[in-house]
Amino acid sequence: MTYVLLFFVALWAGAQNALAGGGSFLILPALMFSGMDALAANITSCVALFPAQIASGWTGRHTAAGVGGLQLRTFFILSIIGGAIGAVILLITPRGLFAHLVPWLVLFATLVFIWGSFLRKPDASNLHLTPQTAAIVQFLIAIYGGYFGGGAGFLMVSALTMAGQNVLVASTTKNVLAGVMNASAVLIFLFSPDLHVPQMLATAFGATIGGLVGAKLLHHFDEKILKLIVIIIGVALTIGLFLKEA
């Protein structure tokens, strides 16, 4: 029953990611509910979501681009290195410390999701990033992505649009870079004893199918309603994690 539950939660999460984002808010608590601690759930979730991320990045690879005089290859390399650094930092973080950090990380990710979904107005922003600054920001986001990852997509889109990309190009570039930075993290996590392979396979299978279904249904759902659902889940998860720590 645990694997069946994980499959259906991941199915929903994969579709949610394709339609509006925020699928990790569903998978992380589901894995913790299955008996994992926060560290193991985070590692297993990262590996499980990787196939769907690669599929999304591959689909939009022709639209992805660099910024200014910096080629996409530069952001590609920075994302690989940053993701690996984040993964290593996660593995050397004491288990108890990470458990205390998770409520704050989920809170941060929820706030970023709210901001990216309803408050961010890139066309009206007075903030502008040079290509070099955007590259540095991408490197820092990749470190965060390798460590936890919630909200990283919105951070990337924001940085890329402030550096001059339009939203469509920034979104596809984000998908490519997300897959790349998680690739290096996944390669490291594959050797971690905290990776629960059976749960990961059930989750990955569900998330991949859900992502394909979500892509097909993209124009049949109200994106704002889906994002509100993610925010409600994120707020509830944050409150629950803080209460658990109390």
C-alpha angles and dihedrals in degrees: 000000000000092000092045090052092048091049094053094042089050090047089057092042093052092050090045091053092051094046104039112339131246100101092138089068087068101041099047096058091040091057091046089050089055089064105272124129119238095267095051091044092052093049094045092047092052093053093042094054094047100088092053091047092052090050091052093047093048092050093056099035094113093057096045115103145171126252125258109315093345115097124224087250090068092055088043093057094043090051093051092050094042093048091051092049091050092050092050091049089052093052093050093046109106110252094236093049092051091050088056091046096051097078090052092046091050090047090051092047091049092051091048089050092051091048094045093046103043114003107042115096107181095179091054096043120117091199117102129180125208115228090254093051090047089054091052091047090050090052091053092046089051090054089051090046092053090048101044113332105199109141093007092122093058091046091053094048090049094050093046094049091048086053091057108271119130117242096258094052091042091052094052092042088052091054092052094047092045090056091047097049091046091049091066091044092049092051088056096042092052088074095047119109087217091069107103101206101192092050090043092054093049091048095045092050092051095044093050093050090044091051092053092047092046092052090054092049095043096118097042100068134066103248093204092057091050091050091049089054090053091049092050090050091046093050092046091048091049092050092046093050093048091049089050090054093048 
